[in-house]
């Protein structure tokens, strides 16, 4: 039973990492307003928004680093959860 829970948690985090990566690519390329775009933004904004408020882009350095901080924080959270299981 623990193995199944472990695999589900790992898969959920991997899917979320993929959504963040897709959002980064979408921000570079620019996609229209459609269901997929809204879904990805709605799924990733709660986590990315936290880091965007903590580390807002500055005019002198306008690159949004929130995906990097979110990825690191999520990896730490994933590691803690998996150790508990």
N, CA and C atoms as a LAMMPS dump frame, in Angstrom:
ITEM: TIMESTEP
0
ITEM: NUMBER OF ATOMS
255
ITEM: BOX BOUNDS ff ff ff
-5.0000000000000000e+02 5.0000000000000000e+02
-5.0000000000000000e+02 5.0000000000000000e+02
-5.0000000000000000e+02 5.0000000000000000e+02
ITEM: ATOMS id mol type element x y z
1 1 1 N 0.818 -1.206 0
2 1 2 C 0 0 0
3 1 3 C 0.857 1.263 0
4 2 1 N 1.938 1.231 0.775
5 2 2 C 2.815 2.4 0.829
6 2 3 C 3.452 2.675 -0.522
7 3 1 N 3.772 1.627 -1.271
8 3 2 C 4.368 1.795 -2.588
9 3 3 C 3.453 2.506 -3.557
10 4 1 N 2.174 2.223 -3.481
11 4 2 C 1.201 2.88 -4.368
12 4 3 C 1.081 4.352 -4.018
13 5 1 N 0.998 4.657 -2.729
14 5 2 C 0.905 6.051 -2.279
15 5 3 C 2.163 6.807 -2.694
16 6 1 N 3.307 6.176 -2.506
17 6 2 C 4.588 6.777 -2.901
18 6 3 C 4.58 7.129 -4.389
19 7 1 N 4.169 6.185 -5.222
20 7 2 C 4.14 6.413 -6.673
21 7 3 C 3.149 7.5 -7.069
22 8 1 N 2.014 7.569 -6.396
23 8 2 C 1.015 8.606 -6.692
24 8 3 C 1.572 9.985 -6.351
25 9 1 N 2.23 10.09 -5.211
26 9 2 C 2.809 11.38 -4.81
27 9 3 C 3.901 11.8 -5.787
28 10 1 N 4.768 10.881 -6.137
29 10 2 C 5.842 11.179 -7.096
30 10 3 C 5.239 11.624 -8.43
31 11 1 N 4.236 10.906 -8.912
32 11 2 C 3.6 11.256 -10.186
33 11 3 C 2.936 12.627 -10.116
34 12 1 N 2.277 12.935 -9.004
35 12 2 C 1.609 14.236 -8.866
36 12 3 C 2.625 15.377 -8.911
37 13 1 N 3.735 15.214 -8.214
38 13 2 C 4.765 16.251 -8.247
39 13 3 C 5.383 16.379 -9.636
40 14 1 N 5.61 15.274 -10.314
41 14 2 C 6.188 15.321 -11.67
42 14 3 C 5.243 16.043 -12.631
43 15 1 N 3.973 15.78 -12.505
44 15 2 C 2.994 16.463 -13.363
45 15 3 C 3.002 17.957 -13.074
46 16 1 N 3.097 18.331 -11.809
47 16 2 C 3.125 19.751 -11.463
48 16 3 C 4.398 20.421 -11.977
49 17 1 N 5.538 19.731 -11.874
50 17 2 C 6.778 20.284 -12.437
51 17 3 C 6.622 20.496 -13.939
52 18 1 N 5.992 19.555 -14.6
53 18 2 C 5.765 19.672 -16.041
54 18 3 C 4.863 20.864 -16.354
55 19 1 N 3.822 21.074 -15.563
56 19 2 C 2.936 22.224 -15.776
57 19 3 C 3.7 23.541 -15.618
58 20 1 N 4.57 23.61 -14.634
59 20 2 C 5.377 24.825 -14.459
60 20 3 C 6.29 25.026 -15.662
61 21 1 N 6.919 23.955 -16.128
62 21 2 C 7.795 24.054 -17.295
63 21 3 C 7.008 24.5 -18.527
64 22 1 N 5.842 23.936 -18.738
65 22 2 C 5.011 24.334 -19.884
66 22 3 C 4.628 25.802 -19.768
67 23 1 N 4.328 26.256 -18.563
68 23 2 C 3.983 27.672 -18.383
69 23 3 C 5.161 28.573 -18.737
70 24 1 N 6.358 28.158 -18.383
71 24 2 C 7.545 28.948 -18.735
72 24 3 C 7.664 29.047 -20.248
73 25 1 N 7.543 27.932 -20.938
74 25 2 C 7.632 27.926 -22.4
75 25 3 C 6.518 28.776 -23.003
76 26 1 N 5.312 28.657 -22.455
77 26 2 C 4.188 29.446 -22.974
78 26 3 C 4.428 30.941 -22.799
79 27 1 N 5.094 31.329 -21.718
80 27 2 C 5.362 32.757 -21.508
81 27 3 C 6.378 33.276 -22.522
82 28 1 N 7.271 32.421 -22.994
83 28 2 C 8.244 32.838 -24
84 28 3 C 7.614 32.929 -25.376
85 29 1 N 6.812 31.937 -25.712
86 29 2 C 6.231 31.868 -27.051
87 29 3 C 4.994 32.73 -27.169
88 30 1 N 4.173 32.723 -26.144
89 30 2 C 2.929 33.477 -26.17
90 30 3 C 1.819 32.68 -26.821
91 31 1 N 0.874 32.304 -26.012
92 31 2 C -0.269 31.551 -26.495
93 31 3 C -1.508 32.393 -26.307
94 32 1 N -2.513 32.118 -27.104
95 32 2 C -3.768 32.831 -26.967
96 32 3 C -4.506 32.404 -25.715
97 33 1 N -5.63 33.022 -25.49
98 33 2 C -6.457 32.698 -24.337
99 33 3 C -7.37 31.538 -24.709
100 34 1 N -7.003 30.348 -24.287
101 34 2 C -7.818 29.183 -24.556
102 34 3 C -7.896 28.319 -23.305
103 35 1 N -8.618 27.216 -23.397
104 35 2 C -8.827 26.363 -22.228
105 35 3 C -7.519 25.837 -21.645
106 36 1 N -6.62 25.38 -22.486
107 36 2 C -5.36 24.804 -22.01
108 36 3 C -4.52 25.861 -21.3
109 37 1 N -4.421 27.028 -21.886
110 37 2 C -3.652 28.12 -21.284
111 37 3 C -4.232 28.489 -19.923
112 38 1 N -5.537 28.671 -19.87
113 38 2 C -6.177 29.026 -18.594
114 38 3 C -5.984 27.926 -17.562
115 39 1 N -6.109 26.668 -17.979
116 39 2 C -5.925 25.544 -17.06
117 39 3 C -4.52 25.556 -16.465
118 40 1 N -3.506 25.712 -17.3
119 40 2 C -2.124 25.697 -16.819
120 40 3 C -1.86 26.882 -15.899
121 41 1 N -2.347 28.059 -16.28
122 41 2 C -2.159 29.232 -15.424
123 41 3 C -2.906 29.074 -14.109
124 42 1 N -4.124 28.556 -14.15
125 42 2 C -4.905 28.366 -12.92
126 42 3 C -4.266 27.331 -11.995
127 43 1 N -3.65 26.323 -12.547
128 43 2 C -3.02 25.279 -11.735
129 43 3 C -1.691 25.73 -11.123
130 44 1 N -0.944 26.56 -11.824
131 44 2 C 0.388 26.935 -11.348
132 44 3 C 0.435 28.263 -10.597
133 45 1 N -0.525 29.116 -10.813
134 45 2 C -0.486 30.447 -10.2
135 45 3 C -0.506 30.424 -8.673
136 46 1 N -1.254 29.53 -8.02
137 46 2 C -1.212 29.549 -6.544
138 46 3 C 0.201 29.39 -5.976
139 47 1 N 1.009 28.554 -6.562
140 47 2 C 2.37 28.351 -6.063
141 47 3 C 3.296 29.455 -6.576
142 48 1 N 3.237 29.742 -7.853
143 48 2 C 4.126 30.766 -8.412
144 48 3 C 3.815 32.148 -7.846
145 49 1 N 2.546 32.413 -7.573
146 49 2 C 2.153 33.714 -7.031
147 49 3 C 2.779 33.984 -5.672
148 50 1 N 2.918 32.942 -4.866
149 50 2 C 3.565 33.102 -3.555
150 50 3 C 4.979 33.618 -3.733
151 51 1 N 5.729 32.997 -4.615
152 51 2 C 7.127 33.39 -4.811
153 51 3 C 7.248 34.702 -5.581
154 52 1 N 6.27 35.014 -6.396
155 52 2 C 6.284 36.289 -7.108
156 52 3 C 6.047 37.448 -6.139
157 53 1 N 5.25 37.204 -5.096
158 53 2 C 5.037 38.245 -4.079
159 53 3 C 6.267 38.396 -3.189
160 54 1 N 6.93 37.286 -2.889
161 54 2 C 8.131 37.342 -2.043
162 54 3 C 9.312 37.94 -2.808
163 55 1 N 9.476 37.524 -4.061
164 55 2 C 10.593 37.983 -4.894
165 55 3 C 10.04 38.596 -6.188
166 56 1 N 9.503 39.809 -6.116
167 56 2 C 8.92 40.4 -7.337
168 56 3 C 10.005 40.763 -8.352
169 57 1 N 9.669 40.674 -9.646
170 57 2 C 10.638 41.11 -10.659
171 57 3 C 10.963 42.602 -10.478
172 58 1 N 12.2 42.919 -10.579
173 58 2 C 12.645 44.311 -10.431
174 58 3 C 12.864 44.919 -11.818
175 59 1 N 12.7 46.234 -11.939
176 59 2 C 12.975 46.867 -13.243
177 59 3 C 14.416 46.661 -13.702
178 60 1 N 15.344 46.569 -12.768
179 60 2 C 16.741 46.364 -13.144
180 60 3 C 17.019 44.908 -13.526
181 61 1 N 16.135 43.986 -13.099
182 61 2 C 16.274 42.563 -13.413
183 61 3 C 14.872 41.997 -13.622
184 62 1 N 14.31 42.209 -14.811
185 62 2 C 12.89 41.903 -15.023
186 62 3 C 12.545 40.425 -15.242
187 63 1 N 13.496 39.535 -15.054
188 63 2 C 13.218 38.114 -15.252
189 63 3 C 12.479 37.567 -14.034
190 64 1 N 11.415 36.83 -14.286
191 64 2 C 10.616 36.241 -13.217
192 64 3 C 11.292 34.952 -12.745
193 65 1 N 11.796 34.977 -11.525
194 65 2 C 12.491 33.823 -10.973
195 65 3 C 11.579 32.923 -10.141
196 66 1 N 10.302 33.264 -10.073
197 66 2 C 9.389 32.483 -9.238
198 66 3 C 9.323 31.004 -9.628
199 67 1 N 9.411 30.618 -10.913
200 67 2 C 9.415 29.183 -11.205
201 67 3 C 10.613 28.439 -10.617
202 68 1 N 11.752 29.085 -10.552
203 68 2 C 12.936 28.446 -9.978
204 68 3 C 12.754 28.241 -8.48
205 69 1 N 12.291 29.282 -7.793
206 69 2 C 12.054 29.168 -6.36
207 69 3 C 10.962 28.145 -6.064
208 70 1 N 9.917 28.145 -6.88
209 70 2 C 8.823 27.183 -6.691
210 70 3 C 9.33 25.767 -6.888
211 71 1 N 10.128 25.542 -7.891
212 71 2 C 10.667 24.202 -8.153
213 71 3 C 11.494 23.717 -6.969
214 72 1 N 12.363 24.559 -6.465
215 72 2 C 13.213 24.172 -5.329
216 72 3 C 12.354 23.877 -4.099
217 73 1 N 11.389 24.745 -3.818
218 73 2 C 10.521 24.54 -2.66
219 73 3 C 9.694 23.267 -2.814
220 74 1 N 9.179 23.02 -4.004
221 74 2 C 8.388 21.811 -4.231
222 74 3 C 9.245 20.549 -4.097
223 75 1 N 10.485 20.611 -4.549
224 75 2 C 11.379 19.455 -4.393
225 75 3 C 11.624 19.161 -2.913
226 76 1 N 11.803 20.213 -2.121
227 76 2 C 12.007 20.037 -0.682
228 76 3 C 10.76 19.443 -0.038
229 77 1 N 9.592 19.977 -0.389
230 77 2 C 8.33 19.47 0.152
231 77 3 C 8.119 18.015 -0.262
232 78 1 N 8.388 17.715 -1.511
233 78 2 C 8.253 16.334 -2.003
234 78 3 C 9.172 15.406 -1.21
235 79 1 N 10.397 15.819 -1.013
236 79 2 C 11.356 14.999 -0.274
237 79 3 C 10.881 14.751 1.16
238 80 1 N 10.378 15.774 1.8
239 80 2 C 9.888 15.622 3.176
240 80 3 C 8.697 14.662 3.219
241 81 1 N 7.756 14.842 2.309
242 81 2 C 6.578 13.97 2.272
243 81 3 C 6.986 12.524 2.027
244 82 1 N 7.891 12.303 1.102
245 82 2 C 8.305 10.938 0.786
246 82 3 C 9.083 10.291 1.93
247 83 1 N 9.806 11.076 2.693
248 83 2 C 10.518 10.52 3.85
249 83 3 C 9.555 10.134 4.961
250 84 1 N 8.463 10.891 5.073
251 84 2 C 7.466 10.58 6.082
252 84 3 C 6.784 9.256 5.776
253 85 1 N 6.541 9.041 4.486
254 85 2 C 5.888 7.789 4.071
255 85 3 C 6.887 6.688 4.219
